[in-house]
Amino acid sequence: MSRVPILTREAPAPSPHLSQAIVCNGMVYCSGALGIHPVTRKLAGSAYEQTKQALNNLSAILKQAGTATDEIVKATIFLSSMEHYGEVNKAYLEFFTVDPKPSRTCVAVLQLPLQGANVEIEAIASISQASRQRSSYI
């Protein structure tokens, strides 16, 4: 069993104590993504905008890993407050337009790792045979 780290400049650089994602046994395990723009390094505004940016960041990471967001099997969303639940759902449904949608857990937490962050999303995705043929990490 090998673990292959994933790194792309199309998503914000990870802190030194983690990887953006790890590929292992045909699956991609993505670290939590915040709604930070990869170039400006600025946090998006509303929970809706942060959700869209976090999903775009995950998309870039998954692309680098040789797969795509339609291969996500499980998403976990952490919210700074359940007051953001509606905005997050709106952005989520705009992003995931094809069925089946990923299984999902959404929980409120006391605090997220960046001041002003309202949303953090982590994901687990599969790498299909077609994705493996297009893979940039192998």
C-alpha positions, 0 to 999 in steps of 0.5 A, spaced: 500 500 500 502 506 497 500 513 499 501 518 494 501 526 496 497 531 492 499 538 491 496 543 486 497 551 486 490 551 483 488 550 491 491 554 497 497 551 499 497 546 505 500 548 512 506 544 513 503 539 517 498 536 512 497 534 505 492 537 500 490 530 499 493 523 499 491 517 494 491 510 497 488 504 494 484 508 488 481 513 493 483 520 494 482 523 501 482 530 501 484 535 507 479 540 509 478 546 504 476 553 506 473 558 502 480 561 500 482 564 493 488 560 491 492 566 488 489 572 493 489 568 499 483 571 501 477 568 504 471 569 500 465 573 503 459 570 505 458 562 507 455 561 500 461 564 497 466 561 502 462 554 500 463 555 492 470 557 493 472 551 498 468 546 493 472 549 487 479 548 491 477 541 492 475 540 485 482 543 483 485 538 488 481 532 485 483 534 478 490 533 480 489 527 483 486 524 477 479 524 478 473 529 479 468 532 484 463 527 480 467 521 484 466 524 491 463 519 495 463 522 502 463 530 504 463 532 511 462 540 512 464 543 518 460 550 519 461 555 524 454 556 525 448 552 523 445 559 521 449 558 515 446 551 513 441 554 508 447 558 504 451 552 504 446 548 501 444 553 496 452 553 493 452 545 494 446 544 490 449 549 485 455 545 485 453 538 485 448 538 479 448 530 477 445 524 481 447 521 485 450 526 490 455 524 495 453 522 502 454 528 506 455 530 514 454 537 516 456 539 523 457 546 527 463 546 530 465 551 535 471 554 531 474 553 524 482 554 523 482 561 520 478 567 523 472 569 519 471 562 516 464 559 516 465 553 512 470 547 511 469 541 507 473 535 506 471 529 501 473 522 499 473 521 492 474 514 488 478 514 482 475 510 476 478 506 471 477 512 466 480 517 471 486 513 472 487 513 464 487 521 465 491 521 471 496 526 472 499 523 479 501 516 476 
